Amino acid sequence: MKIAWGITGAGHLLSESVEILEELVKDHKITIFLSNAGEEVLKMYGLYERVTAITGGYYRELALDSDQSFSYPISGRLSLGKYDLFILSPTTSNTVAKIVHGIGDSLMTTSVAQAGKGGVQTLIVPVDLEIGDVETILPSKLELESCADCETCEASKKCNQGAILPKTEINLLKCIGCGECEDACPFNAISAGKKITIHMRDIDIENTHKLVLMDGIYVLKHPNEIMRHI
Ligand SMILES: Cc1cc2nc3c(=O)[nH]c(=O)nc-3n(C[C@H](O)[C@H](O)[C@H](O)COP(=O)(O)O)c2cc1C
């Protein structure tokens, strides 16, 4: 099959999505679409290299929002029905909100619109699904209560990206999620993959419900369900 797979800037269900993507790419031609935030967040969670490693070749490209200017020419493949399926996983509340309001002002939202026009079925895994609390995972974080304010910050010294501001925070826009700082700090002041609980907003859940009612779109609860639809 020829598949387009979009990744937006959600940390929730991100590693689970990448795992399924890595499985699917073994048997299918997959073009990977990244929203600007998707590109950044993949780096923060140390997953960007894994995604780029499975791209290369015709219909196996990495399509970046930032490379697609304002009109997103690659989305034309969807309006021409060149893909058998468009998968969006994980999908942020921001992208869901735009889709349900018919907005097409980014690579991802334009591609969903073009898939609808080209009769390409779209599978969407939204991260905001049901009312209530959800456990999610953070990227690397400097835990100030554990930081000993050492004269030489070993974690900062180890970081090739210059992402650590000692005794302050990690600049996530520089962080590539390699985890080296975590190992370098003798006081375990850097956490990675810490679990937190977040509350789902009513507006985001309402938007997900609207998504379920849209033609040509099929909403899945988890990336694990994608395989059943291939
Ligand atoms: C570390 C990190 C994790 C994030 N995780 C989520 C998330 O799970 N769900 C969500 O809706 N937004 C999340 N965001 C915020 C989105 O990246 C932000 O709303 C962005 O504008 C979404 O753009 P996009 O929909 O074009 O990808 C996260 C941001 C950061 C920095």
Ligand as a Chemical Component Dictionary entry (heavy atoms), coordinates in Angstrom:
data_LIG
# 
_chem_comp.id                   LIG 
_chem_comp.type                 NON-POLYMER 
_chem_comp.pdbx_formal_charge   0 
_chem_comp.three_letter_code    LIG 
# 
loop_
_chem_comp_atom.comp_id 
_chem_comp_atom.atom_id 
_chem_comp_atom.alt_atom_id 
_chem_comp_atom.type_symbol 
_chem_comp_atom.charge 
_chem_comp_atom.model_Cartn_x 
_chem_comp_atom.model_Cartn_y 
_chem_comp_atom.model_Cartn_z 
_chem_comp_atom.pdbx_ordinal 
LIG C1  C1  C 0 6.825  18.499 25.044 1  
LIG C2  C2  C 0 5.509  18.857 24.431 2  
LIG C3  C3  C 0 4.481  17.938 24.407 3  
LIG C4  C4  C 0 3.224  18.290 23.872 4  
LIG N1  N1  N 0 2.238  17.355 23.900 5  
LIG C5  C5  C 0 1.014  17.692 23.428 6  
LIG C6  C6  C 0 -0.037 16.725 23.483 7  
LIG O1  O1  O 0 0.134  15.591 23.956 8  
LIG N2  N2  N 0 -1.242 17.081 22.981 9  
LIG C7  C7  C 0 -1.481 18.332 22.425 10 
LIG O2  O2  O 0 -2.593 18.586 21.974 11 
LIG N3  N3  N 0 -0.487 19.259 22.361 12 
LIG C8  C8  C 0 0.740  18.971 22.851 13 
LIG N4  N4  N 0 1.752  19.897 22.799 14 
LIG C9  C9  C 0 1.459  21.246 22.246 15 
LIG C10 C10 C 0 1.510  21.255 20.712 16 
LIG O3  O3  O 0 2.789  20.882 20.238 17 
LIG C11 C11 C 0 1.129  22.672 20.196 18 
LIG O4  O4  O 0 -0.230 22.927 20.501 19 
LIG C12 C12 C 0 1.341  22.851 18.710 20 
LIG O5  O5  O 0 0.963  24.176 18.348 21 
LIG C13 C13 C 0 0.557  21.849 17.892 22 
LIG O6  O6  O 0 0.771  22.092 16.501 23 
LIG P1  P1  P 0 0.313  21.019 15.413 24 
LIG O7  O7  O 0 -1.102 20.654 15.735 25 
LIG O8  O8  O 0 0.419  21.775 14.140 26 
LIG O9  O9  O 0 1.263  19.884 15.472 27 
LIG C14 C14 C 0 3.009  19.578 23.326 28 
LIG C15 C15 C 0 4.067  20.507 23.328 29 
LIG C16 C16 C 0 5.288  20.158 23.893 30 
LIG C17 C17 C 0 6.396  21.185 23.918 31 
# 
loop_
_chem_comp_bond.comp_id 
_chem_comp_bond.atom_id_1 
_chem_comp_bond.atom_id_2 
_chem_comp_bond.value_order 
_chem_comp_bond.pdbx_ordinal 
LIG C1  C2  SING 1  
LIG C2  C3  SING 2  
LIG C2  C16 DOUB 3  
LIG C3  C4  DOUB 4  
LIG C4  N1  SING 5  
LIG C4  C14 SING 6  
LIG N1  C5  DOUB 7  
LIG C5  C6  SING 8  
LIG C5  C8  SING 9  
LIG C6  O1  DOUB 10 
LIG C6  N2  SING 11 
LIG N2  C7  SING 12 
LIG C7  O2  DOUB 13 
LIG C7  N3  SING 14 
LIG N3  C8  DOUB 15 
LIG C8  N4  SING 16 
LIG N4  C9  SING 17 
LIG N4  C14 SING 18 
LIG C9  C10 SING 19 
LIG C10 O3  SING 20 
LIG C10 C11 SING 21 
LIG C11 O4  SING 22 
LIG C11 C12 SING 23 
LIG C12 O5  SING 24 
LIG C12 C13 SING 25 
LIG C13 O6  SING 26 
LIG O6  P1  SING 27 
LIG P1  O7  DOUB 28 
LIG P1  O8  SING 29 
LIG P1  O9  SING 30 
LIG C14 C15 DOUB 31 
LIG C15 C16 SING 32 
LIG C16 C17 SING 33 
# 
